[in-house]
Structure formats: structure tokens, C-alpha cells
Amino acid sequence: MRLVKNCDVLISVGTSGVVMPAANIPEIALAAGATVIHVNLIDVSLGGTKELMLIGKATVVLSELLNSIQHLAAPGKA
């Protein structure tokens, strides 16, 4: 949990948010000030202002997220 408490961004993929102790991970990250990106087929966000909910299949959503990050990180784009 030390890593969760010290992260800047947490990406939570395909979790129901029910099974403990994993269900607490997004809450712990949010409480520590991290941004949490949820990737799931349904909305599992907790209602925090530092959350991003991406709905869809993980294989598609994560690929699109990576492409977006790479585009933003390209020279002259930041």
C-alpha cells in the first residue's frame, strides 16, 4: 500500500471495486492526492474530482489512452 499512497496517478483496470483489499486501492490513492483513472465496462468511479472514468473494453481503452499519452508527449506537443 506504500506505493499506492505515494503514486501521482493510479490506473485501475477491470475491477468491480468490491473484493477486499483491492477495492480500497482507488480510495487510498485518492485520499493521498493521486488522480485515479478507472477503465471498466461500467462506471465504478467514486465521485471524486480527481477521477477519470473510461468506459469500454480494456484492450481498446488502454490502447487509446496510450496513443493519447504518446501524442501529448511528442516533441512540440506539450
C-alpha positions in Angstrom: 0.0 0.0 0.0 3.0 2.3 0.3 3.2 2.5 -3.5 -0.5 3.4 -3.7 -0.1 6.2 -1.1 2.9 7.6 -3.0 1.6 7.5 -6.6 0.7 10.5 -8.6 -1.7 8.6 -10.9 -3.3 5.2 -10.4 -4.9 3.3 -13.3 -7.5 0.8 -12.1 -8.4 -1.7 -14.8 -11.4 -4.0 -14.8 -12.2 -4.2 -11.1 -15.6 -4.4 -9.5 -14.5 -2.4 -6.6 -16.0 -5.0 -4.3 -13.3 -7.6 -3.4 -11.1 -6.5 -0.5 -8.4 -5.4 0.0 -8.1 -4.4 -3.7 -11.3 -2.5 -3.5 -9.7 0.1 -1.2 -6.8 0.8 -3.6 -8.5 3.7 -5.6 -9.8 5.2 -2.3 -6.4 5.2 -0.7 -4.8 6.7 -3.8 -7.5 9.5 -3.9 -7.1 10.2 -0.2 -3.3 10.6 -0.8 -4.0 13.1 -3.6 -3.5 10.9 -6.6 -5.5 11.1 -9.8 -7.3 7.8 -10.4 -8.2 6.6 -13.9 -10.8 3.8 -13.9 -11.1 1.5 -17.0 -14.1 -0.7 -16.9 -17.2 -1.8 -18.8 -19.4 0.1 -16.2 -19.0 3.2 -14.1 -17.1 2.3 -10.9 -15.9 5.8 -10.1 -16.2 7.0 -6.5 -17.4 10.6 -7.3 -14.0 12.2 -6.7 -12.9 15.4 -8.5 -9.6 13.7 -9.4 -11.1 10.7 -11.1 -11.4 9.9 -14.8 -13.8 7.1 -15.8 -13.1 5.4 -19.2 -15.9 3.0 -20.1 -15.2 0.2 -22.6 -13.1 -2.9 -23.2 -9.7 -2.6 -21.5 -7.8 -3.7 -24.7 -9.4 -0.9 -26.6 -9.4 1.8 -23.9 -5.9 1.2 -22.8 -4.6 1.3 -26.4 -6.4 4.6 -27.0 -5.1 6.0 -23.7 -1.5 5.1 -24.6 -1.8 6.6 -28.0 -3.1 9.9 -26.4 -0.3 10.0 -23.9 2.3 9.4 -26.6 0.7 12.1 -28.8 0.8 14.6 -25.9 4.4 13.6 -25.0 5.7 14.0 -28.6 8.2 16.9 -29.1 6.4 20.2 -29.6 3.1 18.9 -28.2 3.5 19.5 -24.5 
